[in-house]
């Protein structure tokens, strides 16, 4: 009975460690990425100046227009936390927001990967061109092609209500930034096909993590059976503990490698499957009407990733059963080799 309690306790502890690893990584993945608005100082007259930031730092939602900045929190709310600027503390002139000079040290949010709310944690980032990408734009309206973004962008293919734009894409991709730099309407949706393929590319890693969890549970069940004859199976149980720890370490390594594109994640719950169904349903529906190579490559990415993920899980399950079947024989053989080596060593002393 005590042996079973110990085994169950080990399983519970393992589960807590796994949940901790997942919760930390999920929090990191769900943290909003934001770009700072670049403030410019304008001298109005001697002894008086004002600050301006781009007007696209204003965020509109069903509750009105907002200007957000970040303050460093402390205690349970450490990190960069979102704060809303009082609307009476600034004014808008043309394409600029006018701020008092006293606000020159404030970091304003110009673009964000997801809708922001007061008190939320954000991670400042800088976007850089990272090679050729293709944007799928839904309901683009009449884009303002005088914007700076069109210097490296061109329309690859167009159909009613949607178009593909090839350009030197920035990473991390922020939809609000892409919409602003290319002059699309505020109601448009912009998707990075590079991000879509990157999202599908994480499936084999996630499958590897799932396979390791399944393998560990199977190995635990096998070890529970071995405890019936503890003396005879002590070496096998020790080996299983080492294997279980190794698989947990590998699980952590794979979790660290998973980088889900923030532009495709839900606003609150990473397991909001309805969000993924809606987003990818809309993307695939539109891509099927395009003949461009980028569209076809993206459509092929999902079945390839799913097939590879299934193969990873199947290989993991087969591997753990093969290991269990031949474990005793392998351990015995290794013990014989070690014993023979020790005898040979003593004879040569």
Residue, then its C-alpha position, 0 to 999 in steps of 0.5 A: x500500500x505504501x508503495x502505491x502511495x509513493x508512486x501516486x505521490x510521484x505522479x502528482x508531483x510530476x503533474x504539478x511540475x508540468x502544470x507549472x512549466x505550461x503556465x509559465x510558458x502560456x503567460x509568456x506567450x499571451x503577454x501583449x507585445x507593444x511598440x512605443x510611440x516615438x515622441x518628437x519635441x517641437x519648440x513653439x517659442x523660447x522657453x516653451x515646447x510641446x511633444x507630439x506622437x503619431x495619431x495612430x497611437x489612439x486606439x478606438x473601441x466600442x467605449x470610445x477613443x483611448x491613449x495608453x501608456x505604460x508604467x512600471x508596476x511593483x509587487x504582484x503587478x510588476x512589469x510594464x502595466x497599461x495606464x490610460x491617459x486622461x483625454x483632457x491631457x492631450x489634443x489631436x492636430x492632424x496626424x499628431x497627438x499634442x502632449x504637454x512637455x511634462x510628459x516627455x518621459x512617458x512611454x506611449x503605446x503606438x501598436x499592440x499585438x492584441x487589444x489592451x486594457x488598463x492594468x494589463x502587462x505588456x512587453x515592449x518590442x521593436x519590429x524589424x524587417x525579416x525577409x519576404x512575407x505576404x499579407x492577406x488583407x480582408x476588406x482592405x478599402x482603398x489603401x493609401x499607397x502614398x504611405x511609407x510601407x508601400x516602398x517595399x510592398x506590392x499587390x500580388x493578387x486581388x479579388x473581391x474583398x481581399x488581396x495579397x500583398x508581398x513585402x519585406x515583412x516585419x517581425x514580430x508582426x503586429x496587425x495594427x502596425x501593418x494596417x497603419x503603415x499600408x493605409x488600410x481601413x480601420x475595419x480591415x483584417x490583416x494576416x501575415x501568411x508567414x505567421x500562419x505557417x510559423x503557427x503550424x510549424x509549432x505543431x510537431x513541437x507540441x506533438x513532441x510535448x504531448x508524446x513525452x507526457x503520454x510516454x511518462x504516464x505509460x512508464x509510470x504505470x509500468x513502474x507501478x507494476x514493478x513495485x510488486x516485487x521491489x527487491x528484484x526490480x529495484x534496478x529497473x525502477x531506478x532506471x525508470x526514475x532517471x528516464x522519467x526525469x530525462x523526459x521531463x527535462x526534454x519536455x521543458x526544453x521543447x516548451x521553451x522552443x515553442x513560439x506561437x505568433x502573438x497575432x494569431x492568439x486569442x485575447x484572453x484564453x489560449x485554449x479558446x478553440x472557437x477563436x482559432x476555428x473562426x480565424x483560420x476558417x476565414x484565412x483558408x476560405x480566402x486563400x482557396x480563391x488565390x493562385x499565388x505561390x504564397x497562398x498555396x504554400x500556406x494551404x499545404x502547411x497545415x496537413x503537412x504539420x498535422x501528419x508530422x505531428x501524428x507521426x511524432x506522437x505515434x513514434x513516441x508511444x511505440x518507443x516507450x513500449x519497445x523500451x518497456x519490452x526490452x528494458x530488463x534485457x538491456x539493463x541485465x546486459x549493461x550490468x554484465x558489461x559493467x561487472x566484466x569491466x570491473x573484474x578486468x580492472x581489478x585483475x590489472x591492478 
